[in-house]
Amino acid sequence: MDRETRFQALLQVDKTYRSFMIGSSILLFLGAFYFMMHTTYSVMIAAVGLVPTLFFEWKKTIVYLKFNDDWAYRRLIKSNFFLLCFTFFLLFGVIASFLTGHMNRDGFVWAMVIGGLPAILLPFWIDRKLLQLDPEHVTSSMLAKASREQLKRRLDGINELEKD
């Protein structure tokens, strides 16, 4: 499968779930604003906020798995998703521990620094390995750029309609 076909499939997933993500973000913001002073509820809202994001990433992972049947490629795609899940749950656990008073501020900062670097750098490393395995692989940065360009074209089209 060529790169352009892959872009179209991934952008379609992006387009399909964009309104779902925006709607869930608005509901979570309103819930967080309402329960701002209740630490327990704030942590629960943060946990619920992970569900739409993880669902969206799971859908993208399924699309990525359709692109190549190579065992190593599929293993890295799945590893990338599991790394994302692990990072989200670890982040949630550290924040919950801090907000409930089980972790002091220094421990919280160290946990963020030590856990943040691998969570940021490992997906880039995985994307680079995937690109070596499959030259037609669409990396996350390529997908983000294509998504921005598609959105820009759509907004330019709306502006052209308003001028007429």
Buried (B, 14 or more C-beta within 10 A) or exposed (E): EEBEEBBEBBBEBBEEBEEEBEEBEEBBEEBBEEBEEEBEBBBBBBBEBBEBBBBBBEBBBEBBBEBBEEEEBBEBBEBBBEBBBEBBEEBBBBBBBBBEEEBEEEEBEEBBEEBEEEBEEBBEEBBEBBBEBBEEBBBBEBBEEBBEEBBEEEEEEEEEEEEE
